[in-house]
Amino acid sequence: MTSQVYTPEQRRRRDSSPWTTVQGLVAPLQFIAFIVSTGLVLRFLISGHGYGAATTSVVVKTGFLYAIMVTGSMWEKAVFGRYLLARAFFWEDMFSFVVIALHTAYLVALLTRALNSEQMMLLALTAFAAYLVNAAQFVLKLRAVRREAPVAGLAIAK
């Protein structure tokens, strides 16, 4: 196994940071938005109905993504002393940029009407697939943190 995710001082800062709580709230909300939006996007692709609801849901999901990225960078600064790309979260942050780029491409395409409705929904699903990969990265990191410190109640934010 590689080195620990947190030094004792970083763990103390993580546990005392209000950004840890914020991340703990925004992450599940984003996941719920993802589930709802995925259902609405698939409904549109299958039936051709509900484009407005699917579009709105993707925009809401993207808003949660932006919120978690901004608050996550504040969290990372509080814990590791840098806004992004701290060693412990380097690859998660790098892939987060891909996720953000895909979600932003959706918003740009929506505003410019560069894609038709089916292409928009396929782009949304591509962004969502990337989000799932990124979420899995963070879940694996959470599991690593829990293995390092099996004491009750330790959680990871980001």
N, C-alpha and C positions, 0 to 999 in steps of 0.2 A: 504494500500500500504506500501511497505517496505521503508527503508530510501532512500534518493536520491543517484543517481549513482555517482555524483561528488560533492565534496566540492567546494566552490567558488575558492579556490586556485588550486585545480585539474582542474577545468574548465578553469582557466586562462592558466595553463600549457598546457592543451589539445589544446586550441585555438592558442597558440603561437608555438607549436611544429611542425617542418617540417615533422615529422613522421605522423601527422594527414593528411597532404596532400598526402603523399606517400600511406597511407592506402586507402585514398579516390580514388586513381588512380588504385592501384593494385586489390582491391576488385572487381570492375566491370569487369576488364580484366579477372580475374579468373572466374567470372560468365559466361562471354562470352565463355571462353575456355571450361567450364563445358557444356554449351548448345551445342556447336559444337561437343565436344567429345561424349556426350551422343547420339547425332544423329548418329555419325559414328560407335559407339559401337553397337547401336541397328540395324543399317544397316547391320553390319557384322553378328550379331546373326540371323537376319531374312533371309538374302540372302546368307551368306557365302562369300561375296565379301568385299574387302577393309580392310583386317586385318592389313596391314601395316599402312594405314592412321589412323585407329582406335587406333592402338598401339602408333603411334607418338602423336596423340592427347591426349592420357592418360598421356604420359610422359610430354607433354607441360603443361597440367592441373596440374600435380603434381609439376612441377617447379613453377608455380604460387602459389600453396599451400605452398610450402617451403618458397617462397619469402614473402608471407603475414604473415607466422608464425614468421619469423625472424624479419621483419620490425614491426610486431605487438608487439613483445617482446620489441623492442626498444621504441615503442610508450608507452607501458605499463610502462616501466622504467621511461620515461620522465614525464609521468602523475602521476603515483602512487608510484614511487620509487622502484619498483621491476620488474624484467624481465617477470615474469609470475605469475599467480595465485593470482593477486591482488583481494581483497575481491569483488570488483564490477564486476569482470569478471571471478570469480573462476570457475563457472560451464561451462561457454563458453570455457574457457581454458582447463578444464578437458575433455570435449567432443572433443575439437580440437586434443587432444592427440590420441583419437580413430581414428579420421579422418586421421591424419598423419600416424598412424600405418597401417591402411588399404591401403593407397596410397603407403607407403613404402613396404608393403608386395607385392603389384603389381610389383614394380620395382625389388625386390629380385626374385620373381617368373620369371620375364622376363629375368633377367640376368642368372639365374640358369636353366631356361627351366623346372622348376618344374611342370608346369601346361600346359595342352594343350590349344589351342587357344580359345575354347569355355569357358573353366574354367577361363582363363585370363580375358575374357570380362565379365564374371559373377562377378569375383572379382572386376573389375573396377566399375561395376554397384553398387556393395555393398559399395565400397568406396564413390561413388557419392551419394548414398542414405544417408550415414552418413554425407557427406558434406552438403547436403540439410538441414538436421536436425540442424547442426551447424550454417549454414547461417540463418536459421529461428531464432535461439537463438539470433544472433546479430541483426537481424531486430527487434525482440521484444525489445531488449535493446535500440535500436535507438528510437523506439516509446516511451519507458519510458522516455528517455532523453528529447525528444521533448515535452512530457507532463509536465515534470518538469520545462522546460524553454521555453515557447512558443514564445520567442522573435525570430525575423526573423534570419535565417541564421545559426542556431546552428546545428552542425552535429556531429556525433560520428564516430570515427575511430576505427579500430580493425578488 
